[in-house]
Amino acid sequence: MDWNDVRIFLAVARSGSFGGAARTLNVSHPTVGRRIKVLEEKAKQALFRRTKDGLVLTDAGDNVRALAESMEDSALSMERRLTGNDQRLEGILRISSAEWFAGYVLAPVLVELTHRHPAVVPEVIASHRLLDLSRREADVAFRIVPFSEPDIVQRRLMRMSYGVYASAATAQALQDDPASVGVILMNTAQSHFPDVAWVLERFPRCRRAFTSTNRSVQAQMCLRGVGIAVLPRPLGDAVPGLQRLHTPDEPPTRDIWVGYHHDLRHMDRLRVMLDIADVMLSNTSIPAP
């Protein structure tokens, strides 16, 4: 069975549509439909059926899926092994991190990397979504939570300090009438973050005004007077017009973890980037003045 056809089959099964699979694989919609038709002709039976919610696997398709995923695991393992043994200091290095971390913490590391090794091209995938390193969605990831996936090499890179920020007008309003001031928070799915409970406890009279998964968006809303926000110090300190409020205690710190798949441990462009990050960031925190 052609591996490209298996990839298309799995993409359709996971997305529930030809269009979704086409976008995932960066191929045309007709190509997906044509390859699925070829697979079904070879199998002599339908692998998908249409429902109001999209395409779902038939019993035959469901039986094939486990074998297809096993084939995918073998292909991805081969790709990681070959890439991990690449000794050339050139090529794309795919890096996953939150947008604020890439822009305000990791950027100097990547600048130094490109100065030392111009043929290495960092590709930052800035998102709060946790990418799958085993599927090569990224080569290396920086997160505020440890990795739970198997075969991931990980370590704590640094400790990040946070602060409470406000515009000048919001800071004055907070002194005059705290009930008139809003609080900018993480969204519902991330409401368990320790800074959310901390700021709600420290500013009980303030109302919830805005939520977002994106810290940079929070900073901009804070700057525009929507309310106070707990932000990572490298981000909050760098936004002109924001001031850090002094509180009896500081917001909880967070550990920053870095991880990559075990098969990529010999990739030279990954190793040099991590070496630079260790020198510039490892075992450090953003100190309070």
N, C-alpha and C positions, 0 to 999 in steps of 0.2 A: 504494500500500500504506500502511495506517495506521501511523504511527510508533510508537504505543503497542503495536501488535501486534509490530512489529519488536523493540522493547525486551523484550517478553515472550519472543519466540523466542530472542534472544541470552541472556537470563537462564537459560532452561531449558538451552540448549546449554552454558553455562558451569558451571551447578550440577549438571546431570545428573538433575534431578528437578523436578516441578511444585512441590513443597513448598519446595525451596531457592529457586526463582525467586520464589515468593510472598513469602518472607521478605525477599529482597533488594529487591523492588519495593514491599513493604508493601501487597500486595493479597491477596485471598483465594485459596485453593487452587482452588476451582471456577472462578474468573475466569481463572486461567492455563490450566486445561484447556480451557475454552470457547474462548478466543482461539486456542489452538494448533489446535483442531479446525476453526475457521473458516479459518485459514491453510492447513491441509491440504486443506480442501474447495476453496479457491480454486486451490491448486496441483494438485489432482486426483491427489495422491499423498502417501504418508506422508513426513514430515520427520524423525520420530524412530522408533526401535525400542527395545523394552524388552530389557534384558539383566540378568543377575544383579547387575551393578555399577551399574545405573541406566539412564537414558535416554541413548542415543547417536544421533548424526546418521546418517540414511541417506545414500546417495550424493546424492540430490536435496537433502537438508537441508544437506549439506556444500557443495554448489554455491551454495546460497542464502546461506550464512554470510558469504562474502567481500563480497557485495553489501550485506548487512545491516550489516556492520561499517563499510563505506564510508558508508552512510546515517547510522550512529551518529556517526561522526567529524564529518560535516557538521553534524549537529544539535548536538553538543557544542560545536563551534567557534562556531556561531551563538549558543548560550547564553553561552559565555565572552565573546564580543565584546559582547553586549548587557549582560551583568553588568559587564564591565570598564569600560564607559562610564557606569555609574551614578554620578552626581555627588552623590547624596544621602548625608548622613552618618547613615544609619539602616539597619537590617536586620541579618541574621545574618552574622557573619564566622566561617567554619569554619576551625579551627586544629588542625593535626596535630602532636603531639609525644609524647615519652615521658611517662609519668605523673609521674615525679619532676621532670622539667624544668618541666612545667606547674604543679605544685604548689609548687615551691621556688625557681624562677627566673623563670618567666613571670608568675606570679600578680600581682606588683606592677605589671607593665606593663599587665595587663588591668584592674586596679583603676583605674589612672590613665586608661586609655582610657574606661572607663565613667563616670568622674567628669567628664571633659571632654565626652564625647559620649554622653549617657544613652540615645539612641535606637539606638546600635550595640549589638548583642547578641553577645558572643563565645561561640562554641560550640566547646569543646575536645574533640577526639577523641583521648583519651589511650590510646595503643597503641604497642607496639614494631613493629607492622606498617607498612611503608612504603606509604602511600596513593598512589593514582594521581592526580596533580594535573591531568592532561589530561582525565580523566573527571569532574572536579569532585568527587572524593571529599573534597577539602578545598580551601580557597582558598589557604592558605599552610601551609608545613610547616617545622618545626625539626628538624634531624637531626645526628647525629655523623658522618655520611659525606656527601661531596658528592653532588649530584644528577647522574645519568647520562641522564635522560630528555631528549628533544629539546624545544626551545621553553621551557625553564625558565630564568627569571632567578634567579640565585643569588649569594650572597656569604658569606664567613666573617663571622659576627657577633661571636663571642667565643671565648676559650679557657677551657676548664673544667679546674680542678684537682681532683685526687682525693686521698683519704687512706685509711689503713688504720684500721678502727674495731673496737672490742671493748667488751663489757660489762666492768664492774669485775672480776667473777669470772673472766672469760675472760682478761683482761689479766694477772691474778695467776697463773693456770694456765699462761699462756704463758711466764712467767719460771720457774716451778717445774718444769714438764714439757711442753715443746713438743709432744711426741708425743701428748699427751692432748687437744690442741686441734684443732678442725676448721677447715676453710677453706670459706667460702661463695663460690661462683663463678657465672659466667654458665652457661647451659645449653650442651649440646653444639653446637648450631647457631651459638652465639656464642662458642665457645671460642677463636676467633682474636683476640678483643679483646685489646689489648696489656696490660691490667691483669691478665688471667688468667695469662699467662706470667710477668709480673712477680712476682705474689704467690706463685706456686708456686716460683719460683726463690729468693725471699727467705725463704720459710718452708718449707724442704724437709722438715722433720720433721713438719709438720702434715698431717693426713689430710683428704681431700675429704669434706665432710659434707653439703653441700646445694647445689643449683643452681636458678637461676630466671632468667627473662628480665626480671623486674621488680625494679628496684633498691629500691623501697619495701618489697617483700616481703623482700628480702635484709636490709634495715636492721632489720626487725622480728625476723627470725630471729637476727640478730646480737645484738640487744637481749636476746633470751631465752636467750642463752648457747650457741647452736648452734656458733658459731665466729667467727673474724675475717672481715671483709669489706672489700673495696675499694669505696668509695662516693664519688659526687660530693660535694665539700665542702659545697655548699649543703644537701644532704640529710643527710649524716652529722652536720654541726655542729648541725643543727636538732632532732635526735632526743634528747630528754632521756634520760640513762642510758647513752648511748654516749660513749666517749672515743676521741680520735684518738691512735694510737700513733706515737711518734717513731721514724723509721727513718733509716739513713744517707743514703738517697736517697728521693725521693718517687715515687709511682706515675706512670706516663705521663699527661700531659695529653691532652685531646681538643679538637679544634676543633668548634664548634657552627656549622652552616650553616643559613641561612634561604633558602627558595626559593618561587617562585610562578610560575604560567603567564604567559607573555608577554602573552597576551590580557587579563590582569587588571591590567596595569600602571597603568591609569588609574582603578581602583576607589578612590574616596576613602577608604572605611572601612579598606581595606587599607593605603593610604598613611599614614594618620594613626597606625595601630597600629605600622607599621614605623618611623615617625619617633620615636615614643615609645620603642620598643625600642632604636633607635640611641642615643638620649640616655642611657638607663638601663643598657644592656648592651654596646653595640658596642665592640669593640677592648679589652675588659676581661678580666680573669681573676679568679678568687677567690684573693686573696693569702694566703700563709702568714703566720701571726702571728709 
